[in-house]
Amino acid sequence: MNELPGKTAVVTGAATGIGLAMARKFASLGMKVVLADRDATALEKTAAEFGQAGYTALAVECDVTVPADVERLAANAYEKFGSVDVLCNNAGVLGRILPSWQQPLENWKWVFDVNVQGVVNGIHHFVPRMIEQNTEAYVLNTGSVAGLITGPFFAPYNASKHAVVALSECLHHELRAMGTKVSVGVLCPGWVHTGLAKLEEKLPPELRAANAGIEPPAAAVARDQSVRQMVDAAISPAQIADLVAGAIRHNRFYIFPQPERKADVQSRMEDILAESIPVFPPAPKKH
């Protein structure tokens, strides 16, 4: 998809972080943007910003875990703009930093509902329409480098992002096998300077009771502190958005904003092929 101006992009999780940065980038390129987010206050603020900038945008309050919401999002997008050329299934959550067995079952369900089922809902309600358009289109699923490597205390997040990467690959194979004009990409960033790591603030009210009184072990506390430091020093969402725009133009599938993290992926793949015991952090290999 060489030309983006005039095309329509739908972005979930568009009111903050990477989603907001992508929406801003698309709009600055002359695209029409559908802003979707479950946070009505943040969404209203974003819509006002886009209006003041003179961008063509539609704001739709949407919880990606609710199929009816995503169906309504698709209906509104097509009713307003007639087509959707870029779909960014971007909404995601990190969850708490805890050992797998300490994670309340409610945490597992929440992370998978948003990170995996949210992508599934987007595919289900948009891709058939995008195929029917019979024009070049692109589906971007926000995965993570955590969908290609593993580490301690993020089991729900790691597992969910592995699912997103696998789902994206399956979707790509299916769309190619059917000869459609829809391409797929999976965004695999490392740490990004967003609010994703504000763990307690991100927990919805219904999960706070389930998490009350759970004391993480010292190793998890140390990992939490390390994560916050890495997030503070990480690349910006705007840098991610610039890379995404280029990837869409060139129909790239894997998008690594931090190429240095490929070494971690390679290390894990070599451990798998060698049937070695997993190591964290990944051990440098001698070649």
N, C-alpha and C positions, 0 to 999 in steps of 0.2 A: 504494500500500500504506500506508494511513493508520495502521494499528495494527501495531506491531512486537512488543510483549510477547507471549510465548508462541510466537513464530515461531522458525524454525531458520535460523541463518546458518553457512555454511562459509567459512572464511578461510584462504587459502594464504599462506605467509610470515608466519604468525601469531605467531611467537615473538619478533619484534623489529620496531622501526620502525612504519611506518604500519599494517601488519597487526596487530601487537599492540595498537595504539591502537584500531583498529576493533573488534577482538574484545572489548576491555575495554568500549568504549562499548555494543556490542550486549548484552553480558552485564548491564551496569548498567541497561539498559532492560527487562530481564526476558526477553531472548531466550535460547534454547538455542544454544550455540556449538560448532562443530566446529573445533578448532585443528589446522592442518596445517603442518608445517615439516620440512625435511630435517635440521635441526640437532637431534639427539636430546636433547642436554644442555639447550639453551635451551628446547626444547619441554617437557621434564620440569619445568623450573623454572616455566614459564608455567602448566602444568597444576596444579602445586602451589599457585601463587598463586590460581588460579580456585577450587580446592577450598577453600582457607582462607577465601575471600570468600563461599562458599556458592553460587557460580554453578553452573548446569547446563552442563557442558562435557564434550566428548570429545576427547582428543588422539590424533592419528594421524600417525605419522612418514611423510612423503611427499615424494618428489622429483618435482616437477611435470614434469620432462623425461622421466620414465619412464611411459608410458601405463598399464602394469599397476599402478603405484602410485596413479595418479589413479582408475583403475577401482576399486581396493580402497577408496580414500577415499570414493567415492560409495556403494559397497556398505555400508561401515560406518556412514556418516551415515544412510542410509535404514533400515538395520537397527535403529539405536539410536533414531532420532527419527521415522521414518515419512514424513518429507517434508523438502524443503529449500526454503525460501522466499527466501533471499538467498544468492547465490554470489558471493564476492569472489575473482576471479582476480588476486591481488595480488603473488605472489612475483616479484621482479625483481632484476636486477644491473646495475651501471653499466659495469664493464669499466675498462680503462686509458685514460689520456689520451695519445693518440699520433696521429700522422698516419695516414690510412687505409692507406697502403702499408706502414707499419711495424707495423701490427696483425698479429700472427701469425694465421694462418687458424684456429688453435685458439680465439683470442679471439672471432672472428666467430661461430664455431659455438656457443660457450658462451653468448654473449649472446642469440643468436637462439633457442637451445634453451630457455633459461629464459623470456625475455621474450615470445616469440611462440608457440613450440610449447607452452609451459606453459599459455598461455591457450587454445590450440586443444584441448589435452587436457582442460582443464576443461569447455569447451563440449561436446566430444564425449561425455563420460561423464556430464554432469549435465543438460544442456538437454533431451534427450529425456525424461528422468524428470520434469523440472519441467513440461514441456508436458503430459505424461500426468496429472499431478496435477489439472490443470484448475482451479487456484487462482491468485490473484495471486502473482507471483514476480518477482524482480529479479536480473539478472546485472550485477555491477560489474566492469569490467576496469580495472586500474590502468595508465593510459597515462602521459602527462607533457606538459607544455607543449612539451617537446622532440619530441613527436609532431606538433607543429603549426608549429614553427619549426626552423631549422637553425643550426649554428655549427661552428667548427673543433675537431678532435681528439676528437670523440665519435661518429664515423661509425657504428660498430656500434650504439651506444645510440640515437642519433637515428633511424636506419633502422628499428630494431626497434620503437620507440615509434610511429613513423608507421604501421607495420604494425598495431599494436594499435588505433590510432584507426580505421583503415580497416576492420579486422576487426569492431570494435564497431559501426560504422555499417552494415556489411553484415548483421550479425546482427540489428540493430534492424529493418532493412527486411524481412528474411525473416520474422521473428516477427510483424510487423504484417501482411504480405501473407497469412500463414496464419491470421490471426485468433486468435492465442494470447493468453493472459493473462500472458505473460512480458514484462517490460520490460527495457531495457538502459541502462546508464550507463557513461560512460568518465571516469575521474578524471584530470585534467590539472594536477597541481601543478607549481609551479616548484621551487626548492630547498626542502628540508624538513630540519629538524634531526634527522637520523638518521645511522646508521653507513654509509650507502650510499657515501659518498665515501672510506671507508677502503679504498682500492683494492687495495693489495698484500695486506692481510689478508683481503679477500674472494675473492681468486683461489683456486680449488681447487688442491690439490697437483699434479694432473696438468697444470695450466697454468703452474706456476711455472718448470718447465724450459724451456718454449717462450718464456717472457718473460725468461729470464735474459740479462743482458748487453745488453738493448735500451736505448739511451740516447736519451731524447726530446730534440728540439731545444729551444732556449731558449724559443721561443714557446709550446711545449706545457708546459714547466715553469712558465712564468708563468701560463698558464691553470689549471694544477693548483692553484697557490697561491691564485689568485682563487676557484676553486671551493670550496676548503676554508674560506676566509673567509666566503663567502656561505652555506655550509651552517651554519657556526657561528652566524650571525646570523639564520637563517631561522625560519619559523614551526614550531610543534611538531606532532608526529604527532597529539596529542590534539585540536588545532584542526582538523586534517584530518578526524578521525573525527566530530567534531560536525557538520561540513558534510555528510559522507557520509550520516549518519543522516537529516538533513533532506532530502537529495536523494532518498533511497530513499522516504521518506514521500510525496514529491510527484512521483515517477516522472520526475525530471529526467534528461536524457541527458548533456549536457556539464556537468562540474563543475570550476569554476575556483576553487581556494582563494585564489589571489592575482589578483583581478580586474584589477589594474594590468598584468598580463602580456598581457591581451587586446590592448593597443596593439602589442605585438610581433607578435602573430598578424595583426592588421590590416595592419601595415606589410608583412609578407611577402606577404599576399594581394594587396595593391595592387601590389607589385613584380611578382608573377606576372601579374596582369591587364594591367599596363603593359609586360610583356615586358622588364623592367629587369634589370640584372645584380644578383644577390643581394648584400646588404650586411650585414656583421656588425661591431659590434652594429647592430640595425635602426635605420635613419635615421628621425628624426621627420619626419612628413609635414606639409606646409603645406596647409591647407584653406581 
